[in-house]
């Protein structure tokens, strides 16, 4: 992209290196959701068997088929869920190690002016906390497109069974999702302030460790302890 005069994108590099694993994980997640939807439909068919006062042999056979299908789908859900999470954790570990190496390489290439504007706490926070978020994100990344799909499918199933009454729970879900988006936006600002305070706290702790002899000689332990405690309380 730089040769073509375009700005380099980190997400494009990550996608190019991990697209095959993401595709497999997406297929497994889709199969898991399909089995969950199939279970809900089959449970409805199976419950109709117990309503029949005098079931015939065909009804009994169908009930056994539905019960067997429930067991098979439960096993398929467990397998897809387990393999999907393993691939997600693997992708997270690969991305975490790659970004950690990139941060290390970037630090080695910084000049003295850039190093003066960069704090040690910020670097440590990037390498320890921020990079760890990728490891958690890859486990649930496919829920971004699977969750709306599941919502549409279940809304259709509810409408086919309940009619207009299904609009009530559907609207409740939409309201809850809207509130969740608003709260996540507020959490973003809170997290931004918390990261800034965390950088400052880590910087002070590193300064304390580096100059522990001077601090012990002048008996500044209580002053630094009070300062770090205040930053921890502000961070929480």
PLY file of the C-alpha trace (Angstrom):
ply
format ascii 1.0
element vertex 236
property float x
property float y
property float z
element edge 235
property int vertex1
property int vertex2
end_header
0.00 0.00 0.00
2.92 2.37 0.67
4.34 1.72 -2.81
0.99 2.78 -4.29
1.00 5.92 -2.16
-1.67 4.68 0.25
-1.55 4.60 4.02
-0.75 1.26 5.65
-3.56 -0.35 7.63
-2.94 -2.61 10.60
-6.25 -4.44 10.30
-5.48 -5.23 6.64
-2.18 -6.88 7.62
-3.87 -8.91 10.37
-6.64 -10.01 8.01
-4.18 -10.97 5.28
-2.20 -13.14 7.71
-5.18 -14.81 9.41
-8.01 -14.85 6.82
-7.93 -18.64 6.45
-8.37 -19.22 10.18
-11.07 -16.56 10.29
-12.94 -18.30 7.49
-12.85 -21.67 9.27
-13.93 -20.06 12.54
-16.78 -18.26 10.77
-18.03 -21.50 9.19
-17.94 -23.26 12.56
-19.79 -20.38 14.23
-22.43 -20.41 11.49
-22.91 -24.17 11.84
-23.26 -23.75 15.60
-25.97 -21.13 15.17
-27.79 -23.23 12.55
-27.83 -26.18 14.97
-29.17 -23.97 17.74
-31.97 -22.72 15.50
-32.65 -26.30 14.39
-32.88 -27.40 18.02
-35.50 -24.76 18.73
-37.59 -25.89 15.76
-37.23 -29.60 16.57
-38.22 -29.04 20.20
-41.45 -27.50 18.93
-42.14 -30.56 16.76
-41.25 -32.91 19.60
-43.53 -31.14 22.07
-46.49 -31.71 19.71
-46.06 -35.46 20.21
-46.91 -35.21 23.90
-50.11 -33.31 23.12
-51.54 -36.18 21.05
-53.86 -38.29 23.18
-53.44 -41.49 21.15
-50.22 -41.29 19.10
-49.82 -43.67 16.21
-46.73 -45.70 15.38
-45.71 -43.09 12.84
-45.96 -40.34 15.44
-43.83 -42.37 17.84
-41.22 -42.99 15.15
-41.11 -39.29 14.32
-40.67 -38.48 18.02
-37.67 -40.83 18.22
-36.21 -39.20 15.11
-36.66 -35.74 16.60
-35.06 -36.83 19.89
-32.11 -38.36 18.03
-31.74 -35.17 15.99
-31.63 -33.14 19.22
-28.79 -35.30 20.55
-26.86 -35.08 17.29
-27.28 -31.31 17.14
-26.17 -30.95 20.75
-22.99 -32.88 19.93
-22.46 -30.77 16.80
-22.89 -27.56 18.82
-20.34 -28.72 21.38
-17.82 -29.62 18.67
-18.29 -26.41 16.69
-18.19 -24.29 19.82
-15.04 -25.96 21.13
-13.14 -25.86 17.84
-14.24 -22.29 17.18
-12.96 -21.12 20.56
-9.66 -22.95 20.07
-9.16 -21.23 16.70
-10.16 -17.89 18.23
-7.63 -18.23 21.05
-4.98 -19.31 18.55
-5.67 -16.26 16.38
-5.55 -14.06 19.45
-2.19 -15.48 20.50
-0.76 -15.03 17.00
-1.99 -11.44 16.79
-0.78 -10.68 20.31
2.71 -11.96 19.58
2.83 -10.18 16.21
1.80 -6.82 17.66
4.17 -7.22 20.60
7.02 -7.81 18.16
5.89 -4.80 16.11
5.87 -2.60 19.22
9.36 -3.81 20.13
10.65 -3.13 16.62
9.04 0.32 16.61
10.65 1.22 19.92
14.08 0.22 18.63
13.64 2.48 15.60
12.53 5.58 17.53
14.82 8.59 17.57
15.69 10.61 20.68
12.98 13.21 20.05
10.25 10.57 19.75
11.50 8.74 22.83
11.27 11.98 24.77
7.57 12.29 23.91
6.86 8.62 24.75
6.51 7.48 28.34
7.57 4.11 29.66
4.15 3.58 31.21
2.46 4.05 27.84
4.73 1.45 26.22
4.22 -1.06 29.03
0.45 -0.52 28.93
0.43 -1.14 25.17
2.46 -4.34 25.47
0.56 -5.75 28.45
-3.05 -4.54 28.44
-3.98 -3.24 24.99
-2.46 -6.10 23.02
-4.25 -8.58 25.28
-7.60 -7.24 24.03
-6.96 -8.83 20.63
-6.73 -12.24 22.27
-10.20 -11.77 23.73
-11.69 -10.15 20.63
-10.93 -12.98 18.20
-12.99 -15.44 20.25
-16.20 -13.46 19.68
-15.39 -11.55 16.51
-17.91 -13.44 14.34
-20.75 -12.47 16.64
-20.70 -9.10 14.87
-22.44 -10.58 11.83
-23.96 -13.75 13.31
-25.97 -11.99 16.04
-28.05 -9.85 13.62
-28.65 -12.93 11.49
-29.85 -14.91 14.51
-32.07 -12.03 15.55
-33.75 -11.91 12.14
-34.27 -15.70 12.04
-35.78 -15.90 15.53
-37.94 -12.84 14.87
-39.33 -14.59 11.79
-39.97 -17.80 13.77
-41.75 -15.85 16.49
-43.85 -14.01 13.95
-44.83 -17.25 12.22
-45.98 -18.73 15.54
-47.37 -15.74 17.45
-48.24 -13.23 14.77
-48.27 -9.57 15.76
-47.68 -10.47 19.41
-44.08 -11.28 18.50
-43.43 -7.58 17.85
-43.40 -6.91 21.61
-40.29 -9.02 22.46
-38.68 -7.93 19.20
-39.05 -4.27 20.13
-37.73 -5.00 23.63
-34.62 -6.58 22.14
-34.11 -3.57 19.86
-34.44 -1.20 22.85
-31.96 -3.25 24.88
-29.48 -3.25 21.98
-29.83 0.53 21.63
-29.17 1.01 25.35
-26.19 -1.33 25.11
-24.72 0.72 22.26
-25.13 3.92 24.29
-23.52 2.33 27.36
-20.65 0.95 25.29
-20.05 4.45 23.92
-19.96 5.85 27.46
-17.67 3.02 28.52
-15.32 4.01 25.69
-14.81 7.47 27.19
-14.40 6.02 30.69
-11.89 3.50 29.37
-9.96 6.28 27.62
-9.58 8.19 30.90
-8.70 4.99 32.75
-5.94 4.16 30.25
-4.46 7.64 30.66
-4.38 7.25 34.44
-2.93 3.74 34.07
-0.10 5.08 31.92
0.67 7.67 34.55
0.60 5.09 37.36
2.91 2.68 35.52
5.30 5.55 34.78
5.49 6.48 38.47
5.99 2.85 39.51
8.85 2.50 37.04
10.40 5.69 38.36
10.09 4.36 41.90
11.76 1.08 40.94
14.52 2.85 39.05
15.27 5.30 41.86
14.50 3.10 44.84
17.88 3.85 46.47
17.31 7.60 46.42
13.75 7.16 47.69
14.93 4.98 50.58
17.76 7.39 51.40
15.44 10.42 51.67
12.55 8.42 53.21
10.09 9.27 50.41
8.31 5.90 50.59
5.10 7.20 52.15
4.81 10.10 49.70
5.14 7.84 46.66
2.87 5.23 48.25
0.19 7.89 48.75
0.59 9.09 45.15
0.30 5.58 43.69
-2.70 4.80 45.92
-4.48 7.93 44.69
-3.84 6.94 41.08
-5.14 3.41 41.72
-8.34 4.77 43.27
-8.80 7.16 40.32
-8.19 4.30 37.90
-10.87 2.13 39.47
0 1
1 2
2 3
3 4
4 5
5 6
6 7
7 8
8 9
9 10
10 11
11 12
12 13
13 14
14 15
15 16
16 17
17 18
18 19
19 20
20 21
21 22
22 23
23 24
24 25
25 26
26 27
27 28
28 29
29 30
30 31
31 32
32 33
33 34
34 35
35 36
36 37
37 38
38 39
39 40
40 41
41 42
42 43
43 44
44 45
45 46
46 47
47 48
48 49
49 50
50 51
51 52
52 53
53 54
54 55
55 56
56 57
57 58
58 59
59 60
60 61
61 62
62 63
63 64
64 65
65 66
66 67
67 68
68 69
69 70
70 71
71 72
72 73
73 74
74 75
75 76
76 77
77 78
78 79
79 80
80 81
81 82
82 83
83 84
84 85
85 86
86 87
87 88
88 89
89 90
90 91
91 92
92 93
93 94
94 95
95 96
96 97
97 98
98 99
99 100
100 101
101 102
102 103
103 104
104 105
105 106
106 107
107 108
108 109
109 110
110 111
111 112
112 113
113 114
114 115
115 116
116 117
117 118
118 119
119 120
120 121
121 122
122 123
123 124
124 125
125 126
126 127
127 128
128 129
129 130
130 131
131 132
132 133
133 134
134 135
135 136
136 137
137 138
138 139
139 140
140 141
141 142
142 143
143 144
144 145
145 146
146 147
147 148
148 149
149 150
150 151
151 152
152 153
153 154
154 155
155 156
156 157
157 158
158 159
159 160
160 161
161 162
162 163
163 164
164 165
165 166
166 167
167 168
168 169
169 170
170 171
171 172
172 173
173 174
174 175
175 176
176 177
177 178
178 179
179 180
180 181
181 182
182 183
183 184
184 185
185 186
186 187
187 188
188 189
189 190
190 191
191 192
192 193
193 194
194 195
195 196
196 197
197 198
198 199
199 200
200 201
201 202
202 203
203 204
204 205
205 206
206 207
207 208
208 209
209 210
210 211
211 212
212 213
213 214
214 215
215 216
216 217
217 218
218 219
219 220
220 221
221 222
222 223
223 224
224 225
225 226
226 227
227 228
228 229
229 230
230 231
231 232
232 233
233 234
234 235
